[in-house]
Amino acid sequence: MSIRANSLGRQTGATMIEVMVALFLLAVGLLGTLALQNSSQRSNQSAMFSSVAIVLARDMANRIGANNNQFTTADDALYGGIDTANVSGAVTTCNVDCNQASIKTMDEGQWAEEIKTRLPAGRGTVAIDANGVHEVTVMWDDQLTGASGTNCGGNPEVDLTCVKLEFRL
């Protein structure tokens, strides 16, 4: 009996240590799962912003094409130089006696409003080169860091993420 009592004395606290190790491993696993879920949410949000930006770039390309096809004496360069950062005021509409310039103003205002409401720090530009190639760019703060730079790519802490769409009429 003395051997048995002695061996039980050495086992004191072993179960407590096993429980603490098990709880520690469980906590590490749960923290890893939470980190994975957070990363997944950020990726999903980034994918949503990219999809919205692509839709908005295509929207402006369609507006340019529709306006250009509507008039027999179309101005292919009319939409060049648009920058939604410079668009202010209410969105205009064109119901009667619309000309190409008034439709362009309406398109510009509606597009700017869509970009500003659907993308964080959203901004859009349209440029046309000497060869008549239109470049529609939609920019946004993908990482929600407060970035406001207009360089595409680069540092997400400073620069906005961009989608560019090039086409020729």
Helices and strands as residue ranges (DSSP letters): H 2-10, H 14-70, E 82-83, G 84-86, H 100-118, E 123-128, E 133-140, E 161-168
